[in-house]
Amino acid sequence: MVFLEGMIGLAVGLGIVLVLLRYSGHGEAIRKATGFIAAGILFYVIDVAWGAGTFATRISSTAATWLTFIWELIAFILIIIGALWATAELVTKSK
């Protein structure tokens, strides 16, 4: 499955995790935290769209590289915050 390589594969995988959390019954307990993870996934989608478009090739390669780095950094930070928050909520609510 070549289309699931790279950032799009990561975004699809994280989306599947959110769906599985919802159907396992834990989705409602960590609703706010999953919002951060979903926002991070959307930034990965922006990164994929940025790389697939012709606009990124029309500007300087330095600017395109920095914008790609910014999208991925924002996505990483949002997903880490959401994952840590969700973990803390699941641990405290399971007691």
LODO-847606 format. One record per residue: residue in one letter; x, y, z of N, C-alpha, C, CB in turn. Coordinates in steps of 0.001 Angstrom, whole numbers, plus 500000, padded with zeros to 6 digits. Glycine has a CB too. Layout:
# residues N
AXYZXYZXYZXYZ ...
END
This chain:
# residues 95
M500835498823500000500000500000500000500878501237500000499051500000501204 V501237501672498846502164502776498692501558504089499170502593502898497248 F500249504267499036499643505542499399499629505783500904498240505608498867 L499897504776501710499922504954503156501329505163503700499295503766503826 E502248505560502859503598505849503308503728507325503644504624505445502241 G504636507653504514504929509047504829503874509677505714505063509844503565 M503676510975505508502775511754506362501313511339506209502916513229506047 I500890510991505006499490510605504823499202509297505547499153510472503327 G500150508402505571499979507154506317499879507409507806501131506203506035 L500688508340508297500623508715509707499278509344510044501756509679510055 A498799510228509188497513510878509431496366509869509406497269511973508392 V496384508949508455495337507920508376495400507007509598495482507087507075 G496604506622509996496761505769511178496255506430512444498209505391511357 L496562507702512619496075508416513802494554508589513763496757509789513912 G494019508794512574492562508876512449491883507571512824492178509261511036 I492486506465512435491946505150512804491990504956514307492726504025512106 V493063505437514941493167505348516400492027506114517066494528505894516882 L491707507297516554490601508077517133489264507356516972490526509465516478 V489063506747515820487825505992515599487746504802516548487734505512514135 L488853504088516715488863502940517626488643503367519080490187502183517502 L489182504517519460488932505032520812487449505309521028489745506312521059 R486816505851520013485385506159520145484560504883520299484892506959518924 Y484853503881519476484073502658519525484429501754520696484246501909518257 S485559501999521333485902501212522517485220501748523772487412501198522717 G484604502904523673483919503482524820484738504505525572483517502410525749 H485979504716525180486832505683525860486787507059525211488252505183525887 G486173507184524085486159508437523341485477509570524065485499508234522039 E484388509292524744483668510342525452484426510819526685482291509851525852 A485189509932527303485939510296528508487087511247528196486477509047529190 I487589511195526979488739512021526616488424512900525405489960511138526323 R487239513426525353486767514181524198487623515421523914485327514593524414 K487963516196524946488754517413524719490162517085524244488822518247525996 A490735516045524814492096515669524424492145515169522985492640514595525366 T491119514451522553491116513957521172490936515096520176490009512918520980 G490409516216520622490330517389519756491715517892519375489544518500520440 F492650517858520317494023518240520023494663517269519030494845518298521313 I494408515994519217494966514992518305494377515166516905494691513559518831 A493081515425516834492438515640515532492996516889514846490910515768515701 A493259517937515620493862519146515038495255518852514504493926520276516080 G496020518033515225497339517640514750497263516849513461498053516833515802 I496273515974513365496079515198512134495795516136510966494921514180512302 L494990517158511204494680518103510130495923518866509677493603519088510589 F496833519161510601498077519805510181498941518859509348498861520291511403 Y498901517565509637499600516612508774498953516571507391499599515206509407 V497640516686507330496955516737506030497359517998505277495415516691506215 I497485519127505988497958520360505354499359520156504793497948521534506359 D500200519479505554501566519209505100501573518367503827502359518499506199 V500721517353503788500637516502502591500113517305501408499727515277502848 A499103518116501637498553518935500551499582519961500073497264519650501013 W500345520496500996501380521460500639502436520819499742502036522033501903 G502834519615500082503846518931499285503334518450497942504386517773500047 A502035518177497854501467517662496607501140518779495625500214516854496898 G500962519980496130500581521088495265501754521652494489499947522176496074 T501457522384493439502509522999492632502948524329493208502038523188491204 F502174524890494128502537526178494707503852526089495469501429526676495629 A504045524970496187505264524800496980506503524777496098505188523517497801 T506375524312494880507536524277493994507788525622493330507350523211492933 R506807526490493333506958527792492681507653528820493579505595528319492261 I507618528612494885508341529522495769509731528951496016507574529736497115 S510515529665496738511889529194496962511893527903497770512720530270497685 S512880527096497538512945525808498235513181525989499721514043524937497643 T513855527062500117514079527320501537512768527619502236515057528481501730 A511935528446501633510639528771502230509742527542502275509952529899501447 A509758526746501227508938525527501200509389524553502273509005524855499819 T510691524441502483511213523553503520510798524040504900512742523456503430 W510895525336505132510514525882506439509020525742506700510916527350506534 L508200525951505685506758525791505879506401524337506169505994526282504643 T507050523415505500506840521996505788507240521688507218507636521114504809 F508370522221507655508824522025509028507826522600510022510196522664509232 I507285523771509739506320524409510651505045523576510762505977525837510168 W504505523093509616503284522269509665503521521021510503502830521872508238 E504650520367510275504939519126510995505202519380512477506138518421510368 L505841520493512815506102520825514217504808521115514965507042522028514314 I503915521884514353502627522175514983501834520889515183501817523178514131 A501822520040514159501098518763514270501672517912515387501152517991512942 F502991517815515459503645517008516489503304517526517885505167517007516282 I503373518836518070503081519420519384501636519163519780503366520930519380 L500698519365518863499285519132519172499017517671519520498411519553517993 I499619516754518778499391515333519039500013514917520367499963514480517898 I501193515430520683501816515103521966500984515643523124503243515668522032 I500516516880523028499667517449524086498399516618524249499303518923523768 G497747516292523129496521515498523192496752514108523759495912515386521822 A497835513477523362498121512119523849498424512114525343499300511512523079 L499213513071525803499520513137527229498278513464528056500607514177527486 W497463514388527545496233514763528231495275513573528292495562515960527525 A495124512868527180494237511703527140494721510607528084494138511157525711 T496028510398528126496576509397529029496292509752530490498081509253528805 A496503511012530817496241511452532195494773511301532560496673512907532382 E493884511638531630492450511485531917492041510018532051491623512148530819 L492574509170531200492228507746531293492750507125532586492788506984530088 V493927507527532999494507506974534222493724507445535456495994507380534342 T493370508722535489492670509248536656491219508781536707492724510766536657 K490578508575535572489183508144535573489015506650535744488524508567534308 S490102505904535561489988504449535712490119503989537158491038503763534874 K490477504885538055490642504522539465489320504301540145491413505588540198 
END
